[in-house]
Amino acid sequence: MSNTESNTVNGQATILDRIVAKKKQEIEADRRRTPIVRLEESDNFFRECYSFRDSILDPALTGIIAEFKRQSPSKGIINNKVSVKEVTNGYASAGASALSVLTDRSFFGGKKADVIEARKRNKIPVLRKEFMLDEYQVVEAKALGADVILLIAAILRPDEIQKLARLAKGLGMSVLLEVHNREELDRSLFPELDAVGVNNRNLADFNVSVQHSYDLVEHIPAEFLKISESGLSDPTTITELRSAGFNGFLIGENFMKQQDPGRAMAEFVKQF
Ligand SMILES: O=C(O)c1ccccc1NCC(=O)[C@H](O)[C@H](O)COP(=O)(O)O
């Protein structure tokens, strides 16, 4: 599927179709409300980004990209009682290599201001976790204070991936490409990318299997950081994924479902 196509499962629009359709409307409204020239005036637009590569490979840190996620289409409300400040500070103190902050409001209960807050409070890279379709969102990510953007192969054509990645790199940000299978991987690799994430969650039907990471790792070229994403809840799995060649691990729900996500992460990392 690309930005312009649509997929169905059993004749029904997938959640990704619905997210993409809504996102296109939101982008147009945002563009009218805040033109790009205004985004380019923000203080964060001029800051130097933290290096995603350096932080993920820093042996003093854990390799974990810890996610602030209030709710999700697959789980509904996960935790809407905690603040970005307390959670991201907790994650950073527990050794997170980066923070992932969802900005989609309709499906994930996120806010753009969450990225601004996470950026202000922490000194590690912040990933703006969004369904990126348009150059406007890339410029906006920089203006919010993001260091990294996510590009999802399932919703972008190869030329769209390269165009958005080039823009992000030109603005000094890093780029994480997300794939779920071999076909997406093989058509989506470009030198502008910094990292390839294997999403263990099938975004059409929500099934989660870490086997996707093991199946794809050997096909990711050496120059890219390798990130395993979603459904990670066992410290032993992290150790095994690291042995298989992964450098980073994106974890959301396993921490966010606890009353104190930062403390949950601190307990988790003691075990690997
Ligand atoms: O999490 C979902 O239900 C979901 C549904 C549709 C599109 C994306 C979705 N999640 C985004 C993510 O990739 C995860 O938030 C991230 O990898 C962390 O996953 P987890 O540790 O399982 O919360």
Ligand as a Chemical Component Dictionary entry (heavy atoms), coordinates in Angstrom:
data_LIG
# 
_chem_comp.id                   LIG 
_chem_comp.type                 NON-POLYMER 
_chem_comp.pdbx_formal_charge   0 
_chem_comp.three_letter_code    LIG 
# 
loop_
_chem_comp_atom.comp_id 
_chem_comp_atom.atom_id 
_chem_comp_atom.alt_atom_id 
_chem_comp_atom.type_symbol 
_chem_comp_atom.charge 
_chem_comp_atom.model_Cartn_x 
_chem_comp_atom.model_Cartn_y 
_chem_comp_atom.model_Cartn_z 
_chem_comp_atom.pdbx_ordinal 
LIG O1  O1  O 0 -0.004 -0.272 18.692 1  
LIG C1  C1  C 0 -0.946 -0.372 17.874 2  
LIG O2  O2  O 0 -2.048 -0.881 18.149 3  
LIG C2  C2  C 0 -0.803 0.149  16.471 4  
LIG C3  C3  C 0 -1.854 0.025  15.583 5  
LIG C4  C4  C 0 -1.751 0.540  14.299 6  
LIG C5  C5  C 0 -0.624 1.185  13.888 7  
LIG C6  C6  C 0 0.449  1.321  14.779 8  
LIG C7  C7  C 0 0.367  0.818  16.046 9  
LIG N1  N1  N 0 1.396  0.969  16.955 10 
LIG C8  C8  C 0 2.540  1.765  16.729 11 
LIG C9  C9  C 0 3.767  1.076  17.121 12 
LIG O3  O3  O 0 4.534  0.778  16.267 13 
LIG C10 C10 C 0 4.002  0.785  18.582 14 
LIG O4  O4  O 0 3.467  1.815  19.345 15 
LIG C11 C11 C 0 5.464  0.626  18.982 16 
LIG O5  O5  O 0 6.174  -0.174 18.126 17 
LIG C12 C12 C 0 5.526  0.054  20.419 18 
LIG O6  O6  O 0 4.826  -1.162 20.475 19 
LIG P1  P1  P 0 4.437  -1.842 21.861 20 
LIG O7  O7  O 0 5.698  -2.026 22.645 21 
LIG O8  O8  O 0 3.822  -3.146 21.494 22 
LIG O9  O9  O 0 3.503  -0.899 22.537 23 
# 
loop_
_chem_comp_bond.comp_id 
_chem_comp_bond.atom_id_1 
_chem_comp_bond.atom_id_2 
_chem_comp_bond.value_order 
_chem_comp_bond.pdbx_ordinal 
LIG O1  C1  DOUB 1  
LIG C1  O2  SING 2  
LIG C1  C2  SING 3  
LIG C2  C3  SING 4  
LIG C2  C7  DOUB 5  
LIG C3  C4  DOUB 6  
LIG C4  C5  SING 7  
LIG C5  C6  DOUB 8  
LIG C6  C7  SING 9  
LIG C7  N1  SING 10 
LIG N1  C8  SING 11 
LIG C8  C9  SING 12 
LIG C9  O3  DOUB 13 
LIG C9  C10 SING 14 
LIG C10 O4  SING 15 
LIG C10 C11 SING 16 
LIG C11 O5  SING 17 
LIG C11 C12 SING 18 
LIG C12 O6  SING 19 
LIG O6  P1  SING 20 
LIG P1  O7  DOUB 21 
LIG P1  O8  SING 22 
LIG P1  O9  SING 23 
# 
